[in-house]
Amino acid sequence: MKKSSRTFTGILWVGLMVLLLVAPQVSAEDELAEDQILDVGVAASDLNTLDPHLAVGTQDRGAVEMVFNGLVRFTPGDMDPEKIEPDLAKSWEASSDGLEWTFHLREGIMFHPFPGQPDGYEMTSEDVVYSIKRAANPETSAYSGSYDNLDTVEAVDKYTVKLTLNKPVPSLLGLVSDYSGGFIVSKKAAEQMGDDFTTHPVGTGPFAFESYVPGQKVEFVRNEGYFRGEPILEKVVWRYMPDISSRLSGLRTGELDLIEGLRKQAWLERVDGYEGVEPVVFGPGETVTMHFNLTREPLDNIKVRKAIVHALDRGTINSFYGDAITTPLYSPIPTNYLGGLTKEEVMADDLAYEQDLDGAKELMEEAGYPDGFELDVVITERESYNKTLVVAQEMLKEIGVDINIKQVDHSAYHSQIRDDVNPMVIYVCARFPTANSILTQFYHSASVVTKPTAITNFSHYGDVDADGDGAIDNVDKLIEIARTADDPEFQKTLWGETQREILSDVAAYPITTLGFSFAKNPALEWGYDLASTLALTPQIKWNTKLLAQ
């Protein structure tokens, strides 16, 4: 393989830990590789789901993104909401009060073939209405909480859809974009397949589902009728390979073209020295947060939670990964998201919870646990989760808190934490870049994991007395008012107040923001400039290609 001329040490980290390492765009004279089969190795034992309205894990999101489209999309490689552009909708308009949004669909877009529809069928407003209603339904979507202000969605005609809101939603386009609930599914396929749709997805994207071997791989084939152009890649093979050594070996021998790497600066620097391996780091990065289950003793005691966070040190955890790929996180919302608090703002309110072992020990004694206690915690094998807990485990021993770790595969972890098994949950995520997305999904009481409307509120915040004063602590109203506020400054003020309440009650401990770490064959060209993406993996597009070597 041709050795990349780039060196990791020469890469610039742009903005908030967004590292651009992008190869030049291919010219018309560049020769394509004869074999246009892309093999990808991801850090998971298996998929969780390929249903786009349920897909939240890293191993699922990148695969889902190849199969489906939204009405609109983020510019490939750029998660800037200001650059959202048409996708399945060719145009749209909103009423002056922001309550009615009308989308005009492209004509002639075909769904992928599936049993009973060997040639697929044309996507129409009926499929769009079905998909949006499905995304808004807590029984069929992990993102339903984002659609609370959706009143009705209706088909005006075959190629026109109207959404009516009960309150204006500033980030409405994000709800119909190529992210989470915004993906459009085939109504006929979803209804016909039922639960099997989770492993046999049918969309309109550049690649169609072909086959699934549990615990091994999913294969996708090019959608020759894709409306943006016939994909250059013939096939994409999404391989489940939890062992990093196997993934890296596969990349070095040419069996793989793209792998999920380790989120460690040392690893990136090491692989940059290998022949035929090119490190890739991009944003926006994922937040790493420790959520406390406020219904479990002794974590229902705020003094215990304060003792735990004062025993921890963000710098120590960050040093495990390296400064080039991390930024300490002090608030529930990252600073580069709309509405996120800065470190200075959090520290001004004395809510940063810097390490103070003496103070932590005093709090443990005041709480009635001078000798500490044990906690049984389930964790995934994925390093960004696992190593964060392991590093925290060592620090917590200083105050007598012993964490007994049980490791499971990533899919099992996501299932078990949603079954409320853990007293504390390490969660790593990237969301639509506004405060509303994270606050709604993790801190609104409707999102508590034990409820029919569950999303990812692992702390049960909003349903319990978090600070011990006898009253339920709840930020639902703040979240709801901010969600529809038409004054940007007032909205940011409400989001700030919400975050301060969460930090004050120690419902969670924000730890760090991790950039995404991959490595690729230098012959792989994205077809776009990769800076940031909400797909959690590099996006595989219709013009992604493998060059001859």
C-alpha positions in Angstrom: 0.0 0.0 0.0 1.1 3.5 -0.7 2.3 5.3 2.5 0.4 8.4 3.4 2.6 11.5 3.4 0.6 13.1 6.2 1.8 13.0 9.8 -0.5 13.0 12.8 1.6 15.6 14.5 1.0 18.1 11.7 -2.8 18.0 12.0 -4.7 21.0 13.3 -7.4 20.6 15.9 -10.0 23.1 14.8 -12.6 24.7 17.1 -13.7 22.4 20.0 -11.6 19.3 19.4 -12.5 19.0 15.7 -9.4 17.6 14.0 -9.4 17.8 10.2 -7.5 15.1 8.5 -9.0 15.1 5.0 -7.4 13.8 1.8 -7.6 15.8 -1.4 -10.7 15.3 -3.5 -10.2 12.9 -6.4 -9.9 14.4 -9.9 -11.4 13.0 -13.1 -8.0 11.5 -14.0 -7.7 9.5 -10.7 -8.0 5.8 -11.5 -10.6 3.8 -9.5 -9.7 0.5 -7.9 -11.1 -2.5 -9.7 -12.7 -3.8 -6.5 -15.2 -1.3 -5.2 -16.1 -3.3 -2.1 -15.7 -1.3 1.1 -15.0 -3.3 4.3 -15.6 -1.5 7.5 -14.7 -2.8 11.0 -16.7 -1.4 13.9 -16.1 -1.8 17.6 -19.1 -3.9 18.6 -20.0 -7.6 18.9 -23.2 -7.2 16.9 -25.8 -4.6 15.8 -28.5 -3.4 18.1 -31.0 -2.3 15.5 -31.0 -1.0 11.9 -34.4 0.7 12.5 -33.4 4.4 12.1 -36.0 5.5 14.7 -34.5 3.2 17.3 -30.8 3.4 16.4 -28.7 5.2 19.0 -25.5 3.2 19.2 -22.3 3.9 17.2 -22.4 0.5 15.6 -25.9 1.3 14.2 -25.9 4.9 13.3 -23.3 4.8 10.5 -25.0 1.8 8.9 -28.5 3.4 9.1 -27.2 6.6 7.5 -26.3 4.7 4.3 -29.8 3.2 3.9 -32.1 6.2 4.6 -32.6 9.9 3.8 -34.4 12.7 5.6 -36.5 15.4 4.0 -33.5 17.6 4.5 -29.9 16.8 5.3 -26.8 18.2 6.9 -24.1 19.0 4.3 -22.0 15.8 4.2 -19.1 16.1 6.6 -20.4 19.2 8.3 -23.0 19.3 11.2 -23.5 23.1 11.1 -27.4 23.6 11.3 -27.0 26.7 9.2 -25.9 24.6 6.2 -28.9 22.2 6.1 -29.9 21.5 2.5 -32.7 19.7 0.5 -32.7 15.9 0.5 -36.0 14.0 -0.2 -37.8 17.4 -0.1 -36.8 19.7 -3.0 -38.1 22.8 -1.2 -40.1 23.9 1.8 -41.7 27.0 3.4 -43.0 28.0 6.8 -45.9 30.2 7.9 -45.0 33.6 9.4 -45.8 32.3 12.9 -43.7 29.2 12.5 -46.6 26.8 13.2 -47.0 25.4 9.7 -44.3 23.9 7.6 -44.9 22.6 4.1 -42.5 20.3 2.3 -42.5 19.6 -1.4 -41.1 16.2 -2.3 -38.9 15.2 -5.1 -40.8 12.9 -7.6 -39.6 9.6 -8.8 -37.5 8.6 -5.7 -37.7 4.8 -5.3 -37.6 2.7 -2.1 -35.2 -0.3 -2.2 -36.6 -3.6 -3.2 -38.0 -6.0 -0.6 -40.1 -9.1 -0.5 -43.3 -8.4 -2.4 -41.8 -5.4 -4.0 -39.0 -6.7 -6.2 -38.5 -3.3 -7.9 -39.3 -1.2 -4.9 -41.9 1.5 -5.2 -42.1 5.3 -5.4 -41.8 7.2 -2.1 -44.8 9.6 -1.6 -46.2 11.8 1.0 -47.9 8.7 2.5 -44.5 7.3 3.5 -43.4 10.6 4.9 -46.5 11.0 7.0 -46.1 7.5 8.3 -42.4 8.0 9.1 -42.9 11.2 11.0 -45.8 9.8 13.0 -43.6 6.7 13.7 -40.7 8.9 14.9 -43.0 10.8 17.2 -44.5 7.6 18.8 -42.6 6.5 22.0 -43.5 2.9 21.2 -41.6 3.0 17.9 -39.0 5.6 18.4 -36.1 6.5 20.7 -36.5 10.1 19.7 -40.2 10.7 20.3 -39.5 13.4 23.0 -38.2 15.7 20.3 -41.6 15.8 18.6 -43.7 16.9 21.6 -44.8 20.1 19.8 -45.9 18.3 16.6 -49.7 18.7 16.4 -50.5 17.1 13.0 -48.7 15.8 9.9 -50.7 15.4 6.8 -50.4 14.6 3.1 -51.7 17.6 1.1 -51.2 15.7 -2.1 -48.9 12.9 -3.4 -45.8 15.0 -3.2 -46.6 17.6 -0.5 -46.6 17.2 3.3 -47.7 19.7 5.9 -46.5 19.7 9.5 -48.6 21.7 12.0 -47.1 22.6 15.4 -48.8 23.6 18.6 -45.8 25.8 19.4 -42.9 27.1 17.2 -39.8 24.9 17.2 -36.7 26.8 16.3 -34.8 23.6 15.3 -37.7 22.1 13.3 -35.5 21.2 10.3 -33.4 19.1 12.6 -36.4 16.9 13.3 -36.8 16.1 9.6 -33.1 15.9 8.7 -30.9 12.8 8.1 -30.4 12.3 11.8 -32.3 10.1 14.3 -36.1 10.5 13.9 -35.9 12.4 10.6 -35.2 9.4 8.5 -38.0 8.3 6.1 -38.8 4.6 6.1 -40.9 2.6 3.7 -44.4 2.3 5.1 -45.2 -0.9 3.2 -42.0 -2.6 4.3 -42.2 -1.5 8.0 -45.8 -2.6 8.3 -45.2 -5.9 6.4 -42.0 -6.8 8.3 -43.0 -5.7 11.8 -40.2 -6.5 14.3 -38.1 -7.9 11.5 -37.6 -4.3 10.1 -34.9 -3.9 12.8 -32.7 -6.2 10.8 -34.1 -5.7 7.3 -34.3 -2.0 6.8 -35.8 -0.5 3.7 -35.1 3.1 2.7 -34.1 5.3 -0.2 -30.4 5.8 0.5 -27.4 5.1 -1.7 -27.0 1.6 -0.3 -29.7 -1.1 0.2 -29.7 -3.8 2.9 -28.6 -7.2 1.4 -27.9 -9.6 4.3 -27.2 -9.9 8.0 -25.1 -12.6 9.7 -25.7 -12.1 13.5 -22.5 -11.3 15.4 -20.5 -11.0 12.2 -21.6 -8.6 9.5 -24.2 -6.7 7.5 -23.9 -6.3 3.8 -25.2 -3.4 1.8 -25.3 -3.1 -2.0 -25.4 -0.1 -4.2 -28.7 1.4 -5.0 -28.3 1.8 -8.8 -31.3 4.1 -9.0 -30.2 6.5 -6.2 -31.5 10.0 -7.1 -28.1 11.7 -6.6 -26.3 9.3 -8.8 -25.4 5.7 -9.0 -23.0 4.9 -6.1 -19.4 4.2 -7.1 -18.9 1.6 -4.4 -20.5 -1.7 -5.3 -20.9 -3.0 -1.8 -20.3 -2.0 1.8 -19.6 -4.7 4.4 -20.2 -3.6 8.0 -18.2 -6.0 10.2 -18.7 -6.4 13.9 -15.2 -6.7 15.4 -14.9 -5.7 19.1 -11.2 -6.4 19.3 -9.0 -3.5 18.2 -6.0 -5.7 17.4 -8.1 -7.6 14.9 -9.5 -4.5 13.3 -6.0 -2.9 13.0 -4.5 -6.1 11.6 -7.3 -6.2 9.0 -6.6 -2.7 8.0 -2.8 -3.3 7.7 -3.3 -6.4 5.6 -5.8 -4.9 3.3 -8.8 -7.0 4.5 -10.4 -3.8 5.8 -10.6 -0.3 4.4 -11.9 1.6 7.4 -11.9 0.8 11.1 -13.1 2.4 14.3 -10.0 3.2 16.3 -9.1 3.9 19.9 -9.9 7.3 21.2 -6.3 7.7 22.4 -3.8 10.2 21.2 -1.0 7.6 21.6 -2.9 5.1 19.4 -3.4 7.7 16.7 0.3 8.7 16.7 1.3 5.0 16.6 -0.9 4.0 13.7 0.2 7.1 11.7 3.6 5.4 11.5 2.2 2.3 9.8 2.4 1.8 6.0 -1.0 2.0 4.4 -2.8 3.4 7.5 -4.2 6.9 7.7 -5.6 8.2 11.1 -8.8 10.1 10.9 -10.2 12.2 13.8 -13.4 14.3 13.4 -16.1 16.1 15.4 -18.4 17.1 16.9 -17.2 14.6 19.5 -19.3 12.7 22.0 -20.0 13.8 25.5 -19.0 11.3 28.2 -21.2 11.7 31.3 -21.8 9.7 34.5 -25.5 9.6 35.3 -26.5 8.7 38.9 -29.6 6.6 39.5 -31.4 8.8 42.1 -33.7 5.9 43.1 -30.9 3.7 44.4 -29.4 3.7 47.8 -27.0 5.2 48.7 -26.9 7.4 45.5 -30.3 8.8 46.5 -28.3 10.8 49.0 -26.9 14.1 47.5 -24.0 14.1 50.0 -22.9 10.7 48.6 -23.2 12.0 45.0 -21.2 15.1 45.9 -18.6 12.9 47.6 -18.2 10.8 44.5 -17.8 13.7 42.1 -15.3 15.4 44.4 -13.3 12.2 44.4 -13.1 12.3 40.6 -10.7 14.3 38.5 -11.6 15.2 34.9 -7.9 15.8 34.1 -6.9 12.3 35.1 -9.7 10.8 32.9 -8.8 13.0 30.0 -5.1 12.1 30.2 -6.0 8.5 29.5 -7.2 9.5 26.1 -4.9 12.5 25.4 -5.4 16.2 25.0 -5.5 16.0 21.2 -8.8 14.1 21.3 -10.5 15.4 24.5 -11.9 18.5 26.0 -13.0 18.5 29.7 -16.8 18.9 30.0 -18.2 20.9 32.9 -21.9 21.2 32.0 -24.6 18.8 30.7 -24.4 20.6 27.3 -21.1 21.0 25.4 -19.9 24.5 24.9 -20.0 24.1 21.1 -23.8 23.2 21.3 -26.3 26.1 21.2 -27.0 26.8 24.9 -24.0 25.1 26.4 -22.4 26.7 29.5 -18.7 27.5 29.5 -16.3 26.2 32.2 -16.1 29.8 33.5 -19.8 30.0 33.9 -20.0 26.7 35.8 -17.1 27.6 38.0 -18.6 31.0 38.8 -21.5 29.1 40.4 -19.2 26.7 42.2 -20.7 23.8 40.3 -17.6 22.4 38.6 -17.0 19.9 41.5 -13.2 19.9 41.2 -11.3 17.1 42.9 -11.2 17.5 46.7 -10.5 14.2 48.5 -10.6 15.6 52.0 -14.0 17.2 51.3 -15.2 14.0 49.7 -14.3 12.0 52.8 -16.1 14.4 55.0 -19.2 14.2 52.9 -19.1 10.4 53.1 -19.0 10.6 56.9 -21.8 13.1 57.0 -23.9 10.8 54.8 -23.3 7.9 57.2 -20.8 6.0 55.1 -17.4 6.6 56.7 -16.2 3.2 55.6 -17.6 3.5 52.1 -19.8 1.0 50.2 -19.8 -1.3 47.1 -21.6 -0.7 43.8 -22.2 -3.4 41.1 -22.0 -1.7 37.7 -22.6 -3.2 34.3 -20.4 -1.7 31.5 -19.9 -2.3 27.8 -16.6 -3.4 26.2 -16.4 -0.2 24.2 -13.3 1.7 25.4 -14.9 5.2 25.7 -17.3 3.7 28.2 -15.2 1.0 29.8 -12.0 2.9 30.4 -13.8 5.9 31.8 -15.4 3.7 34.4 -12.1 1.8 35.1 -10.2 5.1 35.7 -13.1 6.4 37.9 -13.1 3.0 39.8 -9.5 3.6 40.9 -10.1 7.2 42.1 -13.2 6.2 44.0 -11.3 3.7 46.1 -9.7 6.7 47.8 -13.0 7.4 49.6 -14.0 3.7 50.2 -16.3 3.3 47.2 -15.6 0.0 45.5 -17.0 -0.5 42.0 -17.6 -4.1 41.0 -17.5 -4.1 37.2 -19.4 -6.6 35.1 -18.5 -6.3 31.4 -21.1 -7.1 28.7 -21.2 -6.5 24.9 -22.3 -3.2 23.7 -25.8 -4.2 22.6 -26.4 -5.9 25.9 -25.2 -2.9 27.7 -27.7 -0.6 26.0 -30.5 -3.0 26.7 -29.6 -3.5 30.4 -29.2 0.2 31.2 -32.6 0.8 29.7 -33.9 -1.9 32.0 -32.6 0.3 34.9 -30.0 -2.2 36.2 -27.3 0.2 37.1 -26.8 2.5 40.1 -24.7 4.7 37.8 -24.5 4.8 34.0 -21.6 5.9 31.8 -23.2 7.2 28.6 -21.4 8.5 25.5 -23.4 10.4 22.9 -23.6 13.0 20.2 -26.9 14.7 19.6 -28.4 17.5 17.5 -26.3 20.5 18.5 -28.7 22.4 20.6 -29.3 22.1 24.4 -32.9 21.0 23.9 -31.9 17.6 22.4 -29.8 16.5 25.4 -31.9 18.1 28.1 -35.1 16.5 26.7 -33.7 13.1 26.3 -31.7 12.8 29.5 -33.3 15.1 32.1 -37.0 15.5 31.2 -39.2 13.3 33.5 -41.1 11.9 30.5 -37.8 10.3 29.3 -37.2 8.2 32.5 -36.1 4.8 31.3 -38.8 2.9 33.2 -41.7 4.8 31.5 -43.6 4.0 28.3 -42.2 7.3 27.0 -38.6 6.3 27.9 -35.6 7.7 26.2 -32.4 8.0 28.2 -33.2 9.6 31.5 -31.1 7.1 33.6 -31.1 9.3 36.7 -34.9 9.4 37.1 -34.4 13.2 37.5 -37.7 15.0 37.6 -39.5 12.2 39.5 -37.5 12.2 42.7 -36.4 14.4 45.6 -32.8 14.9 44.4 -31.5 17.3 47.0 -33.3 15.9 50.1 -35.5 18.8 50.9 -38.7 16.8 50.7 -39.8 18.2 47.3 -39.6 16.7 43.8 -36.8 18.3 41.8 -38.0 18.9 38.2 -36.8 20.9 35.2 -39.6 19.9 32.8 -41.2 23.3 32.6 -37.8 25.0 31.9 -37.1 22.6 29.1 -40.5 23.0 27.6 -40.6 26.8 27.7 -37.1 27.0 26.3 -37.9 24.6 23.5 -40.4 27.0 22.0 -39.0 30.4 23.1 -38.7 32.8 20.1 -36.3 35.1 21.8 -32.8 33.5 21.5 -31.4 35.2 24.5 -34.3 34.2 26.7 -34.0 30.6 25.4 -30.3 30.5 26.3 -31.0 31.9 29.7 -33.6 29.1 30.4 -31.2 26.5 29.1 -28.5 27.9 31.4 -30.8 27.8 34.4 -31.8 24.2 33.6 -28.2 23.1 33.5 -27.4 24.8 36.8 -30.3 23.0 38.5 -29.1 19.6 37.2 -25.5 20.3 38.3 -26.7 21.6 41.7 -28.7 18.4 42.3 -25.8 16.3 41.0 -28.0 14.2 38.8 -25.0 13.7 36.6 -21.3 14.4 36.3 -20.2 15.7 32.9 -16.7 14.4 32.3 -15.3 15.0 28.8 -16.0 15.4 25.1 -14.2 12.8 22.9 -13.5 13.3 19.2 -14.2 10.4 16.9 -11.2 8.2 16.1 -10.9 6.1 13.0 -8.2 4.9 10.6 -8.5 4.2 6.9 -6.8 2.9 3.8 -5.3 6.0 2.1 -7.0 4.9 -1.1 -10.5 5.5 0.4 -11.9 8.9 -0.6 -15.0 10.2 1.2 -16.3 12.3 -1.7 -16.6 15.3 0.7 -14.6 17.2 3.2 -14.9 15.5 6.6 -15.0 17.9 9.5 -17.9 16.7 11.7 -20.9 14.4 11.4 -23.8 13.3 13.6 -23.6 9.8 12.0 -20.9 8.9 14.7 -18.8 7.3 11.9 -17.5 8.7 8.6 -20.4 8.9 6.2 -20.4 6.6 3.2 -22.0 8.5 0.4 -22.8 7.8 -3.3 -19.6 9.3 -4.4 -17.4 7.6 -1.8 -14.7 5.6 -3.7 -11.6 3.4 -3.5 -8.7 4.5 -5.7 -6.3 2.3 -7.5 -3.0 1.8 -5.6 
